Amino acid sequence: MKTNQVHSILAAVAILTTAVCADIFVPRKLMASANPSLNLETMIPQEFGKWKYRPASGLVTPTEPGYVESKELAARIYGQEIGRTYVDNEGHGVMFLVAYGPVQDTD
């Protein structure tokens, strides 16, 4: 057998082995399901640095047509959402929004 044929056979075996291993090692259980204690309310800090959470300030949300549909989509995609406003000592505010969904391949 020629060297080129041996290399071709070895390459084919390597490709097939990789394909089989890829299928075998695909995760079947969602990692997010493995930790049901994930709670954004407790994970996101109430303050950091000079910024403190101000619960009285609401987040700005869109009001244009189609917003209801996008909210319904978000409810299907995300398991948790949290929005907060942080204020520094000078009164500057920053709005913060985190949305978490256990499935990352939503179509």
C-alpha positions in Angstrom: 0.0 0.0 0.0 1.2 3.5 -0.8 1.8 6.1 1.8 -1.0 8.3 0.4 -3.5 5.5 0.8 -2.4 4.8 4.4 -2.8 8.5 5.2 -6.2 8.6 3.6 -7.4 5.5 5.5 -6.0 7.0 8.8 -7.8 10.3 8.1 -11.1 8.5 7.4 -10.8 6.5 10.6 -10.0 9.7 12.6 -13.0 11.5 11.1 -15.4 8.6 11.8 -14.0 8.2 15.3 -14.5 11.9 16.0 -18.1 11.8 14.6 -19.0 8.8 16.8 -17.4 10.4 19.9 -19.2 13.7 19.2 -22.5 11.9 19.2 -21.7 9.9 22.3 -20.5 12.8 24.4 -23.4 15.2 23.6 -24.8 16.4 26.9 -28.3 14.9 27.4 -29.1 16.7 30.7 -29.3 20.5 30.9 -26.6 21.8 33.2 -29.1 24.5 34.3 -31.4 21.8 35.5 -28.6 20.3 37.6 -28.7 23.4 39.9 -32.3 24.2 40.7 -31.1 26.7 43.3 -30.2 29.3 40.7 -32.0 32.5 41.8 -31.1 35.8 40.2 -32.6 37.8 43.1 -30.1 36.3 45.5 -27.2 36.1 43.0 -27.3 39.8 41.9 -25.8 42.0 44.7 -27.8 44.8 46.3 -24.8 47.1 46.1 -21.3 47.1 44.6 -18.6 49.8 44.8 -20.4 53.1 45.2 -23.6 51.9 43.6 -26.7 50.9 45.7 -29.9 49.3 44.6 -32.9 51.6 44.6 -36.1 49.6 44.6 -38.4 52.5 44.0 -37.1 53.1 40.4 -38.8 51.1 37.7 -37.1 50.0 34.5 -38.1 51.7 31.3 -39.9 49.2 29.1 -40.9 49.6 25.4 -44.5 50.6 24.6 -44.5 50.3 20.8 -46.7 47.8 19.0 -45.3 44.3 19.1 -44.2 44.7 22.7 -46.8 42.3 23.9 -45.6 39.7 21.5 -42.0 40.2 22.5 -43.0 39.8 26.2 -44.7 36.5 25.4 -41.6 35.4 23.6 -39.4 36.4 26.5 -41.7 34.4 28.9 -41.2 31.3 26.8 -37.4 31.8 26.4 -36.4 33.0 29.8 -36.9 31.2 33.1 -36.0 34.3 35.1 -35.7 38.0 34.6 -34.5 40.7 37.0 -34.3 44.4 36.5 -32.7 46.8 38.9 -31.7 50.4 39.1 -28.5 51.3 40.9 -27.7 54.8 42.1 -24.4 56.3 43.2 -23.7 58.9 45.9 -24.2 61.8 43.4 -27.6 60.5 42.2 -26.5 59.0 38.9 -28.6 56.0 38.0 -27.8 52.9 36.0 -30.4 50.4 34.9 -29.5 46.7 34.9 -31.5 43.9 33.3 -30.6 40.2 33.3 -32.6 37.5 31.6 -31.7 33.8 32.1 -33.0 30.9 30.1 -31.9 27.3 30.7 -32.1 26.4 27.0 -29.6 28.3 24.9 -30.7 27.1 21.4 -34.2 28.6 21.1 -35.3 28.9 17.5 
